Amino acid sequence: MERRDPLGAAGPTGAVVAPEGPDRVPGVARTAAAPPPADGTIPDTDEQRIAELVVSNHILYDHNIFDGFGHLSVRSAADPAHFFMQRSGLVPDSVTSDDVIEYDQDGEPYKAHGRTGPSERYIHSEIYRARPDVMSVVHSHTDAVLPFGLTKAPLKAVLHTAYFLGSEPAPVFDTREPIGQDNNMLVDNAPAGAALARTLSARSVVLMRGHGMTVVGPTVHDTVFRAVYTRVNVQAEAEALKLGDPVFLNRFEVDRGDPVSVHWAWWAAQAETRLVR
Ligand SMILES: [Zn+2]
Protein backbone atom coordinates (compact mmCIF):
# COMPACT_ATOMS: atom_id res chain seq x y z
CA MET A 1 0.00 0.00 0.00
CA GLU A 2 1.27 3.45 -0.76
CA ARG A 3 0.33 6.54 1.11
CA ARG A 4 -1.44 9.24 -0.81
CA ASP A 5 0.88 11.85 0.63
CA PRO A 6 4.53 10.97 0.02
CA LEU A 7 7.32 12.35 2.13
CA GLY A 8 7.58 15.34 -0.12
CA ALA A 9 4.44 16.70 1.51
CA ALA A 10 5.09 15.86 5.14
CA GLY A 11 8.15 14.05 6.37
CA PRO A 12 9.58 13.17 9.76
CA THR A 13 11.26 16.55 9.96
CA GLY A 14 7.84 18.14 9.86
CA ALA A 15 8.41 20.20 6.72
CA VAL A 16 5.10 20.83 4.98
CA VAL A 17 4.55 22.17 1.52
CA ALA A 18 0.91 22.62 0.64
CA PRO A 19 -0.59 22.81 -2.80
CA GLU A 20 -2.11 26.04 -3.97
CA GLY A 21 -5.86 26.18 -4.27
CA PRO A 22 -9.13 26.41 -2.38
CA ASP A 23 -8.56 23.32 -0.23
CA ARG A 24 -5.96 25.03 1.91
CA VAL A 25 -6.93 25.39 5.54
CA PRO A 26 -7.98 29.02 6.06
CA GLY A 27 -5.70 30.97 8.30
CA VAL A 28 -2.82 28.53 7.99
CA ALA A 29 -0.08 29.33 5.54
CA ARG A 30 1.10 25.89 4.39
CA THR A 31 4.44 26.83 3.01
CA ALA A 32 7.66 25.28 4.22
CA ALA A 33 6.98 25.12 7.93
CA ALA A 34 10.12 25.06 10.01
CA PRO A 35 10.89 21.68 11.58
CA PRO A 36 9.31 21.12 14.98
CA PRO A 37 11.58 21.76 17.98
CA ALA A 38 14.10 18.95 18.34
CA ASP A 39 13.64 18.86 22.11
CA GLY A 40 10.04 17.71 21.82
CA THR A 41 8.46 20.86 23.23
CA ILE A 42 5.21 22.10 21.72
CA PRO A 43 5.92 24.08 18.52
CA ASP A 44 5.11 27.79 18.44
CA THR A 45 3.29 27.80 15.10
CA ASP A 46 0.22 26.07 13.76
CA GLU A 47 2.15 25.03 10.66
CA GLN A 48 4.61 23.08 12.81
CA ARG A 49 1.86 21.60 14.97
CA ILE A 50 -0.03 20.39 11.87
CA ALA A 51 3.17 18.87 10.50
CA GLU A 52 3.62 16.90 13.73
CA LEU A 53 -0.04 15.90 13.66
CA VAL A 54 0.22 14.36 10.19
CA VAL A 55 3.32 12.30 10.99
CA SER A 56 1.89 11.27 14.36
CA ASN A 57 -1.19 9.83 12.68
CA HIS A 58 1.13 7.56 10.73
CA ILE A 59 3.08 6.61 13.88
CA LEU A 60 -0.10 5.67 15.74
CA TYR A 61 -1.24 3.51 12.82
CA ASP A 62 2.21 1.91 12.60
CA HIS A 63 2.08 1.03 16.32
CA ASN A 64 -1.40 -0.51 16.22
CA ILE A 65 -2.98 2.27 18.25
CA PHE A 66 -5.18 3.22 15.31
CA ASP A 67 -6.97 0.82 13.04
CA GLY A 68 -9.37 2.21 10.46
CA PHE A 69 -10.73 4.43 13.22
CA GLY A 70 -9.04 6.94 15.45
CA HIS A 71 -8.18 10.62 15.50
CA LEU A 72 -5.47 12.83 16.93
CA SER A 73 -5.71 16.58 17.56
CA VAL A 74 -3.50 19.46 18.66
CA ARG A 75 -4.50 22.77 20.25
CA SER A 76 -4.06 25.83 18.02
CA ALA A 77 -1.19 28.18 18.76
CA ALA A 78 -2.97 31.14 17.15
CA ASP A 79 -6.26 30.56 18.98
CA PRO A 80 -5.83 28.25 21.99
CA ALA A 81 -9.60 27.68 22.19
CA HIS A 82 -9.47 26.04 18.75
CA PHE A 83 -7.78 22.85 17.66
CA PHE A 84 -6.65 21.03 14.52
CA MET A 85 -7.61 17.51 13.51
CA GLN A 86 -8.29 15.50 10.39
CA ARG A 87 -11.57 15.83 8.52
CA SER A 88 -14.06 12.96 8.48
CA GLY A 89 -13.90 10.02 6.12
CA LEU A 90 -10.22 9.19 6.42
CA VAL A 91 -8.22 6.25 7.69
CA PRO A 92 -5.38 7.54 9.89
CA ASP A 93 -2.50 6.23 7.82
CA SER A 94 -3.60 8.30 4.84
CA VAL A 95 -3.92 11.66 6.62
CA THR A 96 -2.07 14.50 4.88
CA SER A 97 -1.71 18.16 5.80
CA ASP A 98 -4.52 18.97 3.37
CA ASP A 99 -6.87 16.71 5.35
CA VAL A 100 -6.34 18.67 8.57
CA ILE A 101 -9.00 21.27 9.38
CA GLU A 102 -9.55 23.72 12.21
CA TYR A 103 -12.31 23.24 14.81
CA ASP A 104 -13.78 25.83 17.15
CA GLN A 105 -14.24 25.63 20.92
CA ASP A 106 -17.51 23.75 20.45
CA GLY A 107 -15.97 21.11 18.22
CA GLU A 108 -17.45 22.44 14.99
CA PRO A 109 -15.39 22.81 11.80
CA TYR A 110 -14.17 26.40 11.42
CA LYS A 111 -14.02 27.89 7.93
CA ALA A 112 -13.75 24.35 6.61
CA HIS A 113 -15.47 24.96 3.26
CA GLY A 114 -18.06 22.26 3.77
CA ARG A 115 -15.70 19.64 5.09
CA THR A 116 -16.98 17.82 8.16
CA GLY A 117 -15.30 16.32 11.19
CA PRO A 118 -15.44 12.87 12.81
CA SER A 119 -18.64 12.33 14.80
CA GLU A 120 -16.63 11.96 18.02
CA ARG A 121 -14.87 15.33 17.70
CA TYR A 122 -16.57 16.40 20.96
CA ILE A 123 -14.10 14.19 22.83
CA HIS A 124 -11.46 16.70 21.82
CA SER A 125 -13.39 19.96 22.21
CA GLU A 126 -14.67 19.14 25.68
CA ILE A 127 -11.31 17.94 26.98
CA TYR A 128 -9.62 21.11 25.69
CA ARG A 129 -12.34 23.12 27.40
CA ALA A 130 -11.89 21.30 30.73
CA ARG A 131 -8.11 20.90 30.71
CA PRO A 132 -6.09 24.04 29.83
CA ASP A 133 -2.91 22.02 30.37
CA VAL A 134 -3.76 19.59 27.56
CA MET A 135 -2.26 20.41 24.16
CA SER A 136 -3.02 17.18 22.32
CA VAL A 137 -5.69 14.46 22.45
CA VAL A 138 -5.85 11.03 20.83
CA HIS A 139 -8.91 8.80 20.71
CA SER A 140 -8.52 5.22 19.54
CA HIS A 141 -10.23 1.83 19.42
CA THR A 142 -7.02 0.00 20.32
CA ASP A 143 -8.07 -3.60 20.81
CA ALA A 144 -5.41 -4.45 23.43
CA VAL A 145 -6.90 -2.04 26.00
CA LEU A 146 -10.51 -3.24 25.69
CA PRO A 147 -10.47 -5.94 28.42
CA PHE A 148 -9.48 -3.39 31.07
CA GLY A 149 -12.57 -1.34 30.23
CA LEU A 150 -14.80 -4.42 30.51
CA THR A 151 -13.70 -5.84 33.85
CA LYS A 152 -12.70 -4.74 37.32
CA ALA A 153 -9.03 -5.46 36.53
CA PRO A 154 -7.25 -2.17 37.33
CA LEU A 155 -5.07 -0.63 34.64
CA LYS A 156 -2.04 0.74 36.49
CA ALA A 157 1.59 1.33 35.61
CA VAL A 158 3.72 -1.81 35.62
CA LEU A 159 6.46 -0.39 33.34
CA HIS A 160 8.82 2.53 33.87
CA THR A 161 7.84 3.78 30.41
CA ALA A 162 4.20 3.92 31.50
CA TYR A 163 4.71 6.05 34.63
CA PHE A 164 2.02 8.46 33.35
CA LEU A 165 -0.65 5.84 34.08
CA GLY A 166 -0.03 6.43 37.76
CA SER A 167 -0.39 4.18 40.76
CA GLU A 168 -4.18 4.46 40.91
CA PRO A 169 -6.42 2.56 38.44
CA ALA A 170 -7.11 4.36 35.17
CA PRO A 171 -10.67 5.74 35.11
CA VAL A 172 -13.26 3.94 32.97
CA PHE A 173 -15.94 5.91 31.10
CA ASP A 174 -19.28 4.23 30.45
CA THR A 175 -21.73 5.99 28.13
CA ARG A 176 -24.59 4.48 30.13
CA GLU A 177 -23.80 6.82 33.02
CA PRO A 178 -24.32 10.20 31.33
CA ILE A 179 -26.74 9.04 28.61
CA GLY A 180 -28.60 6.03 29.99
CA GLN A 181 -29.15 2.45 28.90
CA ASP A 182 -30.37 3.52 25.44
CA ASN A 183 -27.19 4.93 23.97
CA ASN A 184 -25.09 4.44 20.85
CA MET A 185 -21.82 4.06 22.82
CA LEU A 186 -20.33 7.04 20.97
CA VAL A 187 -19.20 10.41 22.27
CA ASP A 188 -20.91 12.25 19.44
CA ASN A 189 -22.31 15.27 21.27
CA ALA A 190 -20.99 17.93 23.64
CA PRO A 191 -22.68 16.66 26.86
CA ALA A 192 -21.19 13.21 26.34
CA GLY A 193 -17.80 14.80 25.68
CA ALA A 194 -18.08 16.84 28.87
CA ALA A 195 -18.94 13.68 30.81
CA LEU A 196 -15.89 11.94 29.37
CA ALA A 197 -13.71 14.92 30.36
CA ARG A 198 -15.07 14.70 33.92
CA THR A 199 -14.20 11.00 34.08
CA LEU A 200 -10.71 11.71 32.73
CA SER A 201 -10.35 14.42 35.39
CA ALA A 202 -6.65 15.26 35.81
CA ARG A 203 -5.41 11.89 34.51
CA SER A 204 -3.55 11.09 31.26
CA VAL A 205 -5.63 8.13 30.08
CA VAL A 206 -9.32 7.26 30.28
CA LEU A 207 -10.60 3.84 29.19
CA MET A 208 -13.97 3.68 27.43
CA ARG A 209 -16.15 0.65 28.12
CA GLY A 210 -16.65 -1.47 25.00
CA HIS A 211 -15.04 1.21 22.87
CA GLY A 212 -11.36 2.09 23.37
CA MET A 213 -9.42 4.85 25.09
CA THR A 214 -8.58 8.54 25.07
CA VAL A 215 -5.10 9.81 25.92
CA VAL A 216 -3.96 13.40 26.53
CA GLY A 217 -0.63 15.17 26.91
CA PRO A 218 1.20 18.49 27.02
CA THR A 219 2.63 17.99 23.51
CA VAL A 220 1.87 15.83 20.49
CA HIS A 221 5.06 13.91 21.19
CA ASP A 222 4.02 13.14 24.75
CA THR A 223 0.53 12.11 23.70
CA VAL A 224 1.86 9.70 21.07
CA PHE A 225 4.35 8.30 23.58
CA ARG A 226 1.61 7.79 26.16
CA ALA A 227 -0.72 6.08 23.69
CA VAL A 228 1.98 3.67 22.55
CA TYR A 229 3.14 2.81 26.07
CA THR A 230 -0.40 2.44 27.36
CA ARG A 231 -0.76 -0.40 24.86
CA VAL A 232 2.61 -1.91 25.87
CA ASN A 233 1.72 -1.63 29.57
CA VAL A 234 -1.69 -3.23 28.98
CA GLN A 235 -0.14 -6.18 27.23
CA ALA A 236 2.50 -6.69 29.94
CA GLU A 237 -0.04 -6.36 32.75
CA ALA A 238 -2.52 -8.71 31.08
CA GLU A 239 0.16 -11.35 30.63
CA ALA A 240 1.36 -10.90 34.21
CA LEU A 241 -2.18 -11.34 35.52
CA LYS A 242 -2.22 -14.82 33.97
CA LEU A 243 0.81 -15.76 36.08
CA GLY A 244 -0.01 -14.12 39.37
CA ASP A 245 -0.28 -10.74 41.04
CA PRO A 246 1.62 -8.04 39.10
CA VAL A 247 3.97 -5.68 40.90
CA PHE A 248 2.80 -2.14 40.15
CA LEU A 249 4.91 1.00 40.24
CA ASN A 250 4.75 2.83 43.56
CA ARG A 251 4.03 6.53 43.98
CA PHE A 252 7.70 7.47 43.80
CA GLU A 253 8.25 5.44 40.64
CA VAL A 254 5.36 7.05 38.76
CA ASP A 255 6.41 10.57 39.76
CA ARG A 256 8.99 10.88 37.05
CA GLY A 257 9.26 11.12 33.28
CA ASP A 258 11.26 10.11 30.25
CA PRO A 259 12.38 12.33 27.38
CA VAL A 260 10.13 11.41 24.48
CA SER A 261 11.58 13.37 21.57
CA VAL A 262 14.06 10.66 20.62
CA HIS A 263 11.28 8.09 20.49
CA TRP A 264 9.04 10.27 18.33
CA ALA A 265 11.70 11.01 15.71
CA TRP A 266 12.65 7.35 15.49
CA TRP A 267 9.05 6.21 15.29
CA ALA A 268 8.37 8.86 12.63
CA ALA A 269 11.21 7.60 10.45
CA GLN A 270 10.03 4.01 10.87
CA ALA A 271 6.43 4.84 10.06
CA GLU A 272 7.22 6.84 6.97
CA THR A 273 9.48 4.07 5.68
CA ARG A 274 6.98 1.31 6.32
CA LEU A 275 3.94 3.13 4.97
CA VAL A 276 5.48 3.61 1.53
CA ARG A 277 5.24 0.05 0.31
ZN1 LIG B 1 -14.51 6.02 19.11
Boltz pocket constraint, residues with backbone or C-beta under 6 A from the ligand:
constraints:
  - pocket:
      binder: B
      contacts: [[A, 69], [A, 120], [A, 139], [A, 140], [A, 141], [A, 211], [A, 212]]
      max_distance: 6.0
